Amino acid sequence: MSAPRTIDFYFDYSCPYAYLGFTQLARIAKLTTAKITLKPMLLGGVFRANETPQKLFATLAPAKARHNGEDMDRWARLFDVPLTMPNAHPFRTVEALRATIATGVDPKVVEGFYRAYWVENRPPSDEATLREVLEKAGHDANAILDRIKGEELKSDLFKRTGEAIAHGIFGAPGYVVDGERLYWGQDRMHMALGLRAEDVYPRRRITSRSENSEMHTLDFFWDFSSPFAYLGNTQAEAVAERTGAKLVSRPMLLGGLFKAIGQVDVPLATWSDAKRNYYLQDIVRWAEYWGVPFKWPSRFPMSSIKALRAYLALPENRRLDFRRKVFAAYWGEDRDIADDAVLAGIIGADAADVLAKTQDPSVKQELIAATKFAEQKGVFGAPTWIVDDRDLFWGQDRVLLVERALAKE
């Protein structure tokens, strides 16, 4: 991918991840020759266009809400910036956004409103906050407070929000590269820049395997049915090898887990068109990033229960090879992993015996127990990583944070 020429940063003050992304713009500007432009938008308008709940965080299941809060704090620590969730979140941001536009989107004003919201926990659109932020940045607060009541700025913010929606933005922050490629989230900065994660995110020296005297455990929860678990699986052994961690494979039936925690069976089907289209592109980008094959399967969703039982029916020393080959068969080659012939070709000479064992009550119960164990550990999706039976990370895109946790950074 060629180096970006322009990067438009779409934001609203109400999103903590947009705040985190903003704190890094000055630093990433040193890593690229691209022109970075700040683009205010009204996140509530974006949510309405995508039929997303205005208080999205309030709709999350307890385990996912807890994880998201911890994830936010981890990124704040990684970036070494203060962040506190206001008790009254979300605050109204309309007036602050209009005032920002009135200043020509002055970075000092943007920084002031973000500090008010996420450091001081002050409503950014309260008159006292508006005045203080504008005056500290050297602007005429009285003049701007008069202007934000007028139709011109209302129309301008509406237009900017429509522009964001037209780009396919469904949340914040959004990075639009060269006017066409969309990246979502503070954790996609490296992709927007066309760089490796280790070249973008702040990091201290990672303790190598030979230097890491403390043995750590990495539990890896997965199901063949998840494209994100497939991508995570391609990296799991390498992460353990680099950090000296003991990798524990934790198969689970994702559909059974979803049913137990009240999650829909195929979350992707419930997303807005914009979010679904983005993630279908994002999966391909991650496959390219790690240099692994990927082809969206013609059979989706896929029943993975027989393949999971076959995995458990195999001797321990054959499971890793089977796991790799089944993941690759489904997500790299578009093969039907619910078909006995496909599984038999992967298993080998004793396929008939192994497949027969998939109907054994003890094997069935083992998968049920493994899925229940995942639920008890707070798992709500795949892949999930748990470091030292304590710190839970969700997603193939959290490998960086997993590795840092294993290295005790």
Helices and strands as residue ranges (DSSP letters): E 6-11, H 16-23, H 25-28, G 29-31, E 35-40, H 43-49, G 56-59, H 62-79, H 94-102, H 107-118, H 127-136, H 141-147, H 151-166, E 174-177, E 181-184, G 186-188, H 189-193, G 197-199, E 217-222, H 227-243, E 246-251, H 254-261, G 267-270, H 273-290, H 305-313, H 316-331, H 340-347, H 351-357, H 361-376, E 384-387, E 391-394, G 396-398, H 399-406
